[in-house]
Amino acid sequence: MRWREFFYFQKSDRKVFLTILTIVVMAFGAYLLMDKEEPLQPIVKAHKEVKTEQSTSAKYYTQPHQVPERFAFDPNTADSTQLLRLGLQPWQVRAIYRYRAKGGVYRQPEDFARLYGLTKGQYESLRPYIIIGEDYQPADKFYGKPLLVGKSTNRDTLLHDYPMKLKPGEHVILNIADTLMLKRVPGVGSYYARQIMNYGRRLGGFAHTEQLREIEGFPEEAISYFKVDDSAVEKLNLNTLTLNQMRRHPYINFYQAREIMDFRRLKGALKSIDDLHHLRSFSSTTIERLRPYVTF
């Protein structure tokens, strides 16, 4: 048999052979094409980088995940950090800064509602925390303005709707005066009148006018208009008060109150305020400040 006869195929066999060969070639070609495709991992990594970049961009322009905080603020003085914590967007903060730079003033909380982009719900949420400082409120709210009676312009018919301020040499008695009387002192408005009343209650009454300096920011020039009635000062019995009762006083902190309790437990009742010199947490200055307020 010649070799040609060995490789001879019938017509039907040749068709089958060619079909199989075509399938093999196509499969091999597909394998080569798939092998040249980029691996999946770099694609996923690139996708994550794009997503991170988008998230970073959103952080500075929309801050979608920021949880708004609520605290008292004055829109005339609040800085950008405080405004962003309130949930405002950066472009709103820039608008506030531009408004203030041009001389704009928020004289009442309702003025803040004009902020561009602020919704009704946001404003109603912020409204209880908006506090306009006295320096930015209308002057006639504190000093009043003359009101005409009828059409007359006679000075005798002018009425004043504000408390007249004290003249040099006149005084207000601490521990007795109410807020209306306190506001007659030059330099004292509603805010400091409330601060005086609140601090006086915590102390149990003022023992001397210098204690007004302990109120943060209290105007120095106003102190000369006060006098003290120290007979109204409430006394603390350090031998009977509990730890919590003692620590409520501005001049006794938790550690000092605990030392007093330990002294009473180990050595008995205190005989005088000078016994506090035996306690490490009481300095001579602290003892002298506390002297008008203790009894035994």
C-alpha positions as CSV (number, residue, x, y, z in Angstrom):
1,M,0.0,0.0,0.0
2,R,1.4,3.3,-1.0
3,W,1.6,6.1,1.6
4,R,-1.0,8.3,-0.3
5,E,-3.5,5.6,0.1
6,F,-2.8,5.5,3.9
7,F,-3.8,9.3,4.2
8,Y,-6.7,9.0,1.9
9,F,-10.1,9.9,3.3
10,Q,-13.5,9.5,1.9
11,K,-15.6,12.6,1.2
12,S,-17.8,12.2,4.4
13,D,-14.7,11.6,6.6
14,R,-13.0,14.7,5.2
15,K,-16.0,16.9,6.2
16,V,-16.0,15.5,9.8
17,F,-12.2,16.1,10.0
18,L,-12.4,19.7,8.8
19,T,-15.3,20.5,11.2
20,I,-13.3,19.2,14.1
21,L,-10.2,21.1,13.0
22,T,-12.2,24.3,12.7
23,I,-13.5,23.9,16.2
24,V,-10.0,23.3,17.6
25,V,-8.6,26.4,15.8
26,M,-11.5,28.6,17.1
27,A,-11.0,27.3,20.6
28,F,-7.3,28.0,20.5
29,G,-7.9,31.5,19.2
30,A,-10.4,32.3,21.9
31,Y,-8.0,31.1,24.5
32,L,-5.3,33.5,23.1
33,L,-7.7,36.4,23.2
34,M,-8.8,35.8,26.8
35,D,-5.2,35.6,27.9
36,K,-4.5,39.1,26.6
37,E,-7.4,40.7,28.5
38,E,-6.4,42.9,31.6
39,P,-6.7,41.1,34.9
40,L,-9.7,41.7,37.1
41,Q,-7.9,42.9,40.2
42,P,-6.4,46.2,38.7
43,I,-9.8,47.1,37.3
44,V,-11.4,46.7,40.7
45,K,-8.6,48.7,42.2
46,A,-9.1,51.5,39.7
47,H,-12.8,51.5,40.4
48,K,-12.2,51.8,44.1
49,E,-9.8,54.7,43.5
50,V,-12.4,56.6,41.5
51,K,-15.0,56.0,44.2
52,T,-12.6,57.2,46.9
53,E,-11.8,60.3,44.9
54,Q,-15.5,61.0,44.4
55,S,-16.1,60.5,48.1
56,T,-13.3,62.9,49.0
57,S,-14.7,65.5,46.6
58,A,-18.2,65.2,48.1
59,K,-16.7,65.6,51.6
60,Y,-15.6,69.1,50.9
61,Y,-18.6,70.2,48.9
62,T,-21.7,68.4,50.2
63,Q,-20.7,66.6,53.4
64,P,-23.6,64.1,53.0
65,H,-22.6,62.0,56.0
66,Q,-22.1,64.8,58.6
67,V,-24.4,64.6,61.6
68,P,-25.6,68.1,62.5
69,E,-24.9,69.2,66.1
70,R,-27.0,71.7,68.0
71,F,-25.5,74.3,70.3
72,A,-26.0,78.0,71.0
73,F,-24.4,80.2,68.4
74,D,-24.4,83.9,67.3
75,P,-24.4,84.1,63.5
76,N,-22.6,87.4,63.7
77,T,-19.5,85.8,65.4
78,A,-19.6,82.1,64.8
79,D,-16.6,80.8,62.9
80,S,-16.6,78.4,60.0
81,T,-15.9,75.3,62.2
82,Q,-19.0,76.0,64.3
83,L,-21.2,76.7,61.3
84,L,-20.1,73.5,59.6
85,R,-20.8,71.5,62.8
86,L,-24.4,72.9,62.7
87,G,-24.9,71.1,59.4
88,L,-24.5,74.1,57.0
89,Q,-22.8,73.5,53.7
90,P,-19.4,75.2,52.9
91,W,-21.0,77.4,50.3
92,Q,-23.5,78.6,52.8
93,V,-20.7,79.4,55.3
94,R,-18.9,81.4,52.6
95,A,-22.1,83.3,52.0
96,I,-22.3,84.2,55.7
97,Y,-18.7,85.4,55.7
98,R,-19.3,87.5,52.6
99,Y,-22.4,89.0,54.2
100,R,-20.6,89.9,57.4
101,A,-17.6,91.3,55.4
102,K,-19.9,93.7,53.7
103,G,-21.2,95.1,57.0
104,G,-24.2,92.8,57.2
105,V,-25.6,92.1,60.7
106,Y,-28.1,89.6,62.0
107,R,-30.1,91.7,64.4
108,Q,-32.7,89.1,65.1
109,P,-32.9,85.3,64.7
110,E,-35.4,85.7,61.8
111,D,-32.7,87.4,59.8
112,F,-30.8,84.1,59.6
113,A,-33.7,82.6,57.7
114,R,-32.7,84.6,54.7
115,L,-29.6,82.5,54.2
116,Y,-29.7,81.1,50.7
117,G,-30.5,77.4,50.5
118,L,-31.7,77.1,54.2
119,T,-34.9,75.1,54.3
120,K,-37.8,75.7,56.6
121,G,-37.0,72.5,58.6
122,Q,-33.4,73.5,59.0
123,Y,-34.3,77.0,60.2
124,E,-36.9,75.7,62.7
125,S,-34.3,73.2,64.0
126,L,-31.6,76.0,64.4
127,R,-34.0,78.7,65.7
128,P,-33.9,77.8,69.4
129,Y,-30.1,77.9,69.4
130,I,-29.6,81.3,67.7
131,I,-28.5,83.9,70.2
132,I,-27.9,87.5,69.0
133,G,-25.3,89.2,71.1
134,E,-26.2,92.5,72.7
135,D,-23.7,94.4,70.6
136,Y,-25.6,93.4,67.5
137,Q,-29.1,94.0,68.7
138,P,-31.0,97.3,68.1
139,A,-29.8,100.1,70.5
140,D,-33.3,101.2,71.3
141,K,-33.9,97.7,72.9
142,F,-31.5,98.7,75.7
143,Y,-31.5,102.5,75.7
144,G,-35.0,103.2,74.4
145,K,-36.2,106.0,72.2
146,P,-38.4,109.0,73.0
147,L,-42.1,108.4,72.3
148,L,-44.2,111.3,71.3
149,V,-47.5,111.8,73.0
150,G,-50.0,113.0,70.4
151,K,-48.5,115.4,67.9
152,S,-46.7,117.6,70.4
153,T,-43.0,118.0,70.3
154,N,-42.7,119.7,73.7
155,R,-39.9,118.1,75.7
156,D,-42.3,117.8,78.7
157,T,-44.4,115.4,76.7
158,L,-41.5,113.0,75.8
159,L,-41.6,109.6,77.5
160,H,-38.6,107.3,77.8
161,D,-39.2,103.5,77.7
162,Y,-35.8,102.5,79.1
163,P,-34.4,102.5,82.7
164,M,-32.4,105.6,83.4
165,K,-28.7,104.9,84.1
166,L,-27.2,105.7,87.4
167,K,-25.0,108.8,87.7
168,P,-21.5,108.7,89.3
169,G,-21.9,108.5,93.0
170,E,-25.1,106.5,92.9
171,H,-25.1,102.8,93.8
172,V,-27.1,99.6,93.6
173,I,-27.1,97.3,96.6
174,L,-26.1,93.7,95.8
175,N,-28.2,90.9,97.2
176,I,-31.2,93.2,97.3
177,A,-31.5,94.6,93.7
178,D,-33.5,92.9,91.0
179,T,-32.6,92.6,87.4
180,L,-34.4,95.9,86.5
181,M,-32.3,97.8,89.1
182,L,-29.1,96.1,88.0
183,K,-29.7,97.2,84.4
184,R,-29.5,100.8,85.6
185,V,-25.8,100.4,86.2
186,P,-23.8,101.7,83.2
187,G,-22.3,98.8,81.3
188,V,-24.8,96.3,82.6
189,G,-27.5,95.0,80.3
190,S,-29.8,92.0,80.4
191,Y,-27.0,89.4,80.1
192,Y,-24.8,90.7,83.0
193,A,-27.9,91.3,85.1
194,R,-28.8,87.7,84.8
195,Q,-25.2,86.6,85.4
196,I,-25.1,88.7,88.7
197,M,-28.4,87.1,89.9
198,N,-27.3,83.6,89.0
199,Y,-23.8,83.8,90.6
200,G,-25.3,85.5,93.7
201,R,-27.6,82.5,94.2
202,R,-24.7,80.1,93.8
203,L,-22.6,81.9,96.3
204,G,-25.4,82.4,98.8
205,G,-25.1,86.2,98.3
206,F,-22.2,88.5,97.6
207,A,-19.8,89.3,100.5
208,H,-18.0,92.1,98.7
209,T,-18.1,93.8,95.3
210,E,-14.8,92.3,94.1
211,Q,-16.6,89.0,93.6
212,L,-18.1,90.6,90.5
213,R,-14.7,90.1,88.9
214,E,-15.3,86.4,89.1
215,I,-18.0,86.7,86.4
216,E,-16.4,86.2,83.1
217,G,-16.0,89.4,81.1
218,F,-17.7,91.6,83.7
219,P,-17.1,95.3,82.8
220,E,-14.6,96.8,85.2
221,E,-16.1,100.2,85.1
222,A,-19.4,98.9,86.5
223,I,-18.0,97.7,89.8
224,S,-17.9,101.1,91.4
225,Y,-21.7,101.5,91.1
226,F,-22.3,98.6,93.5
227,K,-22.4,98.2,97.3
228,V,-22.9,95.1,99.4
229,D,-25.3,94.2,102.1
230,D,-23.4,91.2,103.6
231,S,-26.1,90.6,106.2
232,A,-28.0,88.7,103.5
233,V,-25.2,86.1,102.9
234,E,-26.2,82.5,103.6
235,K,-23.9,80.5,105.8
236,L,-22.7,76.9,105.3
237,N,-22.3,74.6,108.3
238,L,-19.4,72.4,107.2
239,N,-20.1,69.9,110.0
240,T,-23.6,69.1,108.8
241,L,-23.6,69.4,105.0
242,T,-23.3,66.4,102.8
243,L,-20.5,66.1,100.2
244,N,-22.9,67.0,97.3
245,Q,-24.3,70.0,99.2
246,M,-20.8,71.4,99.8
247,R,-19.5,70.9,96.3
248,R,-22.4,73.1,94.9
249,H,-20.7,76.2,96.3
250,P,-18.4,77.9,93.8
251,Y,-15.5,77.9,96.3
252,I,-15.6,74.2,97.2
253,N,-14.8,71.5,94.6
254,F,-15.3,67.8,94.9
255,Y,-11.9,66.9,96.3
256,Q,-12.1,69.6,98.9
257,A,-15.6,68.5,100.0
258,R,-14.3,64.9,100.2
259,E,-11.3,66.0,102.4
260,I,-13.8,67.8,104.8
261,M,-15.9,64.6,105.0
262,D,-12.7,62.5,105.8
263,F,-11.7,65.0,108.5
264,R,-15.1,64.9,110.1
265,R,-15.0,61.0,110.0
266,L,-11.5,60.7,111.4
267,K,-11.1,63.6,113.8
268,G,-14.6,64.9,114.5
269,A,-16.3,68.2,113.8
270,L,-14.4,71.2,112.7
271,K,-14.1,73.9,115.4
272,S,-13.3,76.8,113.1
273,I,-12.5,77.6,109.5
274,D,-8.8,77.6,110.5
275,D,-9.0,73.8,110.8
276,L,-9.1,73.8,107.0
277,H,-5.4,74.7,107.0
278,H,-4.8,71.0,108.0
279,L,-6.3,69.9,104.6
280,R,-3.9,69.8,101.7
281,S,-6.4,71.0,99.0
282,F,-7.2,74.2,100.9
283,S,-4.8,77.1,100.3
284,S,-4.8,80.3,102.4
285,T,-6.5,82.2,99.5
286,T,-9.3,79.7,99.2
287,I,-9.9,79.7,103.0
288,E,-10.1,83.5,103.0
289,R,-12.6,83.5,100.1
290,L,-14.7,80.9,101.9
291,R,-14.5,82.6,105.4
292,P,-17.7,84.8,105.0
293,Y,-19.8,81.8,104.1
294,V,-19.1,79.2,106.8
295,T,-20.4,78.7,110.3
296,F,-19.8,76.0,113.0
